[in-house]
Amino acid sequence: MAAAAEFSVQGPYFAPLHRDEFFRIITERYNAARAEATRVAGLKGISMKVEYFKPVHFNFTGGYQLPTGDTQKTLKTNAAFFPAGLLNLDSSFDYMKWYMGAKVEYIGDWFTLPVYYFEERQGAYKGNVKAYEFRGDETFTITIHSTTSPTPDYVNAWIIGFVVLPATEAETRITTA
């Protein structure tokens, strides 16, 4: 008998903060970030650190807001980014698209509006989170879409996730541009 094909859900599935699965997903992402920090430390012989994702990491100057449209980032050599979910305070923020490279390979959509309706306004992504792991020197693009017309420059939302970077570069930009 042939083995069943293995698949994972890709789509707008988020676990709210009041469910245990939220913490399971966040813990899984944190452990993946720690494993990457350990790998880089062993390979390069440098002390590494895991931090919560902050605006400074992507050189965002508007605080905890995501710019609408396309944002392309290339990670520095010893850095990594592990998104885990969303904090969405914006009723007009309806989806974000993820791509590898300069929109070369489509990864998936995060339909974000359901998170806005959670009591906590936070959700951990329940799909294939391994598809959203970005490591040193990799380029990726996120596209933020808002239903507001005309579209504002940002949405009041933030990506919940972890970054890995050298300990000597704590709370600094992890991208080359």
N, C-alpha and C positions, 0 to 999 in steps of 0.2 A: 504494500500500500504506500503510495507516495505521501511524503510529508506535506502538511498544509503550508501554504505560502505564508511567510511572516510579513506582517505589515504593521505600521503604526498610524495613528490618526494624525492627520495634518489639518488644522482648521482652527476655528474660533473657540476653542475649548479652554476655559480658565477655571481654576479652583479658587474659590473665595477664601479669604483669610480665616473665616470661622470654621473651615473644614481641615481635618488633619492632613489631607492630601496636599494642601498648600505648603505646609511645613516639610512634608516629605520631598516635594519638588525642590523647594528652596535648599534643603539639606543636600539633595543630590547635586544641584548646581554648585553649591559651596564645596562639596567634596571633589567635584571635577576640577574646580579652580585650584584647590589645594594640591591635587595630583599633578596638575600642570606646573605649579610653582615648584614642587619637589623635583619634577623632571628637569626643568630648566636649571634649577640650582645644582643638581647633580651633573648635568651636561656642561654647564658653563662655569661652575664653581663660584657662583655669586649668590648672595642672600636675597631671597625673594619674599614678596608680601602679597597678601590677598586683601583687597579693599572692596567695600560697596561701591557700585558705580555712581560717580558724582559728575557734575557738569565740567569740572576741571579736566577730567580724563579725556574728553573730546574737545576741549577748548571752547565750550559753550559759555557765552558771557551773560545770557539771559536768565540764569538761575535754573531751577528745576522745571524747564519747559523744553519741549521738543520742537525744532524748526520744521515747518511744513515743507513739502516738496522733497527733493532728493538730497540725501546727505551721504556722501561717499567718504569712507575712512580707510586708511592703511595703517595697520598697527606697527609700532616699533618692533624691532627684532626680538626683544625679550619680554614682550607684553602679550596678554591674552584677554579676551572678553567673553563672558559667559552670561548672556541674558537669561532671565528666569521668568519674568512676567511684567505686569504693568501696574502702575498707579495712575488712574485716569480720573481727572476732575473736570473734564471738558466734554459736554454733551454733543459737541460738534465733531469730535475726533472719532471717525468711524472705522478706519483701518490703517494698518501699516504693512508694507510689502518688504520682504527681505530678499537680497540677492548676494551671491558671491561675485566678487570683482565689480567692475563698473557696469552693473546690470547685465552681466554675462550669463550667469546661471541663476534661475529663479529658485528660491528656497521655499517660500510660502508666505501666506497672508496671516496676519493677526487681526481679526475683526474685533475691534477694541470696545465698541459700544456696550456690550454686555457687562464689562467691568464697571462702567459708569453706574450701572444699576445695582451693583453689590453694595451692601450697607457700608463696607469698609473702603470701597472704591479701589480695592487691590485684588489682583488675581495672578496666580502662578500658572504659566502655560502648561497645559496637559498633553500637548502633542509630542512630536518627536524632538525633544529638546537637544539631542545630540547634533541635529542639523544646524543648530544655532550656536556653534562653538567656533570662535575665531582666534587664531594664534598668530604669533609673530610674523610680520611681513605679509600677512594676508590682507587683501582688500575686500571690503564688503560695502553694500549700499542699502540704506533703508529709505523708504519713501513713505512719508506721513501725509495722509489725506484727511482733510476736514470738510464737512458739508457746508460750513459758513461761506456765504458769498457776499462780498469778495473774500477770498481765503485770507485769513490772517497770516502773519509771519511765523506763528508758533501755536501750539496747543498746550493747554495746561495739563500735562501728563508727563510721566517719567517712566523709564525702563528700570525695572527692578533686576539687578544682576550683580555680578562680581567681576572685578578686573584683577589681573595678575601683573605685577611689575617689580622691578628691582627695588629692594628696601631703601636704597639711597635715593630713589626717585618717588618716594611716597607723596601722594596727593599732587601729582603732576600729570601732564598730558601723556597719554599712551599711544597717540597717533603721530604720524609724520607730518600731517598738515591739518 
